[in-house]
Amino acid sequence: MRAGILGFTGSGRKTLFKLLTKVVGTDVGRTSRIGILKVPDSRLLELARLHASKKTTHATIEFVLIPGLFKNTRGNAKEVLDLAALRNVDVLVHVVRAFDNPSVPHPETTIAPSRDIEFLELELLLADLGLVERRLERMKSDARKGNKPNLQEMELLEHARSLLEQEKPLREAMSREERTILRGYTLLTAKPMLNVVNVNESDAAKSDLIDKLELSRWNKASESRITFISAQVEAEIAELPLDDAYAFRADLGITEDTTERIVRAAFELMGVITFYTASETDARAWILSRGTVAQQAAGIIHTDIERGFIRAEVIPFEQLVEQGSWNACRDKGLLRLEGKNYLLLEGDVVFFRFNV
């Protein structure tokens, strides 16, 4: 899973990137930078303890830090937005400034989160429109030369162009099935969007910020969410011992740290779940799309397991912990034997049987 972090210069996107990936020295200039987050997972640690696993392998998210946006002399960000890097991510994380700090000027001179979100959305719309128009022209040119185009794809591209001309993001205006057909074009407005609003310390725990900052539109839109952080405060908390960090957050009214909040929101947007495999050798967390069947999930581990799939032995994490061991679950007849079409659920612990 890959996520692109972007935003205006001075929004706090580098601070968020460092918080999530622990990568320091993020003054990247005009090039993108990559960092890896090991997803915090208390269930995985418990599974490793139960199985006395020699190795614990967390699920990971690759974050791509995109250079900061600013308007050029023509009033747009087209020349400074790293489109190639963005097209290769699964979800967009837009860091939006809502904090006051005179020593860090905003490129637009005023703080207006709603305006910044609209500006970025427009840039993504224009980038997608240009790509779609070029592809349609190429398909029509090929047709004139006698090459038969893919009519379904061409029709969907025409539909996408119409929506983009109306300034409608494809994540809101096209079905998931339609976007899946066009997935190869890596259209930016078809990707889920998480707007991370970076607020003042005094606002970190307030519950009315969506209405106060006039952001409800982007929290209600399809595959779009708003979440709030105070990045500078979280950066300071991250330097504290765990007990002190917990107490500091409690004083501020913050119930979970930035990493947990961002990961949870991103998972919800992406429609993904976590399942587990565990043994004395390795306890491991795996991310996959909700609605994935057992045989396909086996292929995430290894293609041979998918090819030779026989059955899956499945137990929910909570039930496994309650019984204390895999053998105890088996002895009590609690392990479910599932076939290749079983839909994996959040928190399933699975042992795949296969033969090749």
NORMO-V211689 format. One record per pair of residues at least 6 apart in sequence whose C-alpha atoms are under 6 Angstrom apart, sorted by the first residue. I is the first residue (numbers start at 1). J is the second residue. Records with the same first field share a line. If there is no record, write none. Layout:
BEGIN
I = J  J
END
This chain:
BEGIN
1 = 61
2 = 61  62  63  89  90
3 = 63  89  90  91  92
4 = 63  64  89  92  93
5 = 64  65  66  93  94
6 = 66  94
7 = 68  69  94  95
8 = 68  69  70
9 = 68  69
11 = 96  97
13 = 95
20 = 37  259
21 = 35  36  37
30 = 67
32 = 65  66  67
33 = 64  65
34 = 63  64
35 = 62  63
36 = 61  62
37 = 60  61
38 = 58  60
39 = 59  60
48 = 283
51 = 279  280
52 = 280
53 = 280  281  282  283
54 = 281  282
55 = 282
56 = 282  283  284
57 = 284
58 = 284  285
59 = 285  286
70 = 77
71 = 77
87 = 186
91 = 191  192
92 = 193
93 = 194  195
94 = 195  196
95 = 196  197
96 = 113  196  197  198
97 = 197  198
98 = 113  198  199
99 = 199  200
124 = 188
128 = 187
169 = 189
170 = 189  190
171 = 189  190
172 = 222
192 = 223  224
193 = 224
194 = 224  225
195 = 226
196 = 227  228
197 = 228
198 = 229  230
199 = 230
200 = 230
201 = 230
204 = 230
205 = 253  254
210 = 216
218 = 224
219 = 225  226
223 = 269
237 = 245
271 = 290
272 = 288  289  290
273 = 287  288  290  346
274 = 286  287  346  347
275 = 285  286  347  348  349
276 = 284  285  349
277 = 283  284  349  350
291 = 343
292 = 343
293 = 341  342  343
294 = 340  341  342
295 = 306  340
298 = 305  306
299 = 306
305 = 354
308 = 354  355  356
309 = 354
310 = 353  354
311 = 338  339  353
312 = 337  338  351  352
313 = 336  337  350  351
314 = 335  336  349  350
315 = 335  348  349
316 = 347  348  349
317 = 347  348  349
329 = 335
END
